[in-house]
Amino acid sequence: MGHKLTAVFGHELPRMILTAGVINNNKVPFRPFLDREAANQVLPYHTTLFQWDKQQDIFYLNKMADLTFSPCTVTAEEFGIMNSTGYSYLLFVRCAAGEGFQELCDNISAVTGRPLETYLRVTLSVSKDQKQIKQQYKALTKSAKLPMVLPVRGLEVFHIWDPVKRVRTITEAGNILLPD
C-alpha cells in the first residue's frame, strides 16, 4: 500500500455514533503489521476517493499539490454490514454524492488523470465480533435519522502503512503539505 486520498467529514458522524451508544468502534480494517489503535487515532471518518501503491508515490504526491477544495456534501443513505479483511466484519454507511461533490470529484480526476471510487461508503466500525457489529448496526438503524446530509470539510492524503499518518490537508484555506 502507498497513500490514499480521502474526503473527510465534520462532527456529524461521531455525534450520530455516540447518540446511538456505539462504543469500541475502531474504524480501521485488520491488516498485517498495522497498529489499528494508533491508526484509528489518526484517521478521521472519511470516504476513500482513491489509493495508490508505493511505486506511484512520487507521481501522485506531486499531483496532490495541484488540488483545490470547494465546499460540498454527501448524503448518508443507509447502514450496512460486510465481510472485511482478517475474518472481520465492517459496519458502514453508504453515501451518495450531494451538492458540489461530483464537481469536486471531476476536478480531482482532471488533475490526477485517474477516475475515482464510485461507491461511496464511510467505515464506522470494524470488529472480529460479528455480534458486536450487529448490535451496533441495530442501534444505529434505530436511532439515526437517514438520509442525513454530511458536509465534507476537506480532502486529506494519508500514508497508509505503519505508521499511518496524515501527509497533506486540502481545505478552502489552502493545500498544506504536512512536515514528516
GIHU-V519504 format. One record per backbone hydrogen bond with DSSP energy under -0.5 kcal/mol. NH is the residue of the N-H (numbers start at 1). CO is the residue of the C=O. If there is no record, write none. Layout:
# GIHU-V519504
nh->[NH;NH]
co->[CO;CO]
This chain:
# GIHU-V519504
nh->[2;3;4;5;6;7;8;8;9;10;15;16;17;18;19;20;21;22;26;27;29;30;34;36;39;40;41;42;42;43;47;49;50;52;56;57;60;61;62;63;64;65;65;66;67;72;73;74;75;76;76;77;78;80;82;84;88;89;90;91;92;93;94;95;96;98;101;102;104;105;106;107;108;109;110;111;112;113;114;117;120;120;121;122;123;123;124;125;126;127;130;133;134;135;136;137;138;139;140;141;142;143;144;146;147;148;150;151;152;153;153;154;155;156;157;158;159;160;160;165;167;168;169;170;171;174;176;176;177;178;178]
co->[52;52;158;50;156;47;6;154;45;151;11;12;13;14;15;16;18;17;24;25;27;85;31;34;35;36;37;38;39;39;7;5;5;3;53;54;56;57;58;59;60;61;62;63;64;152;99;150;96;74;148;94;94;92;90;88;84;127;82;125;80;122;78;120;75;73;98;98;100;101;102;103;104;105;106;107;108;109;109;49;95;118;119;93;46;121;91;91;26;89;128;129;130;131;132;133;134;135;136;137;138;139;140;144;76;76;74;149;72;8;151;8;170;6;168;4;165;2;158;159;157;157;176;155;174;171;169;174;175;167;176]
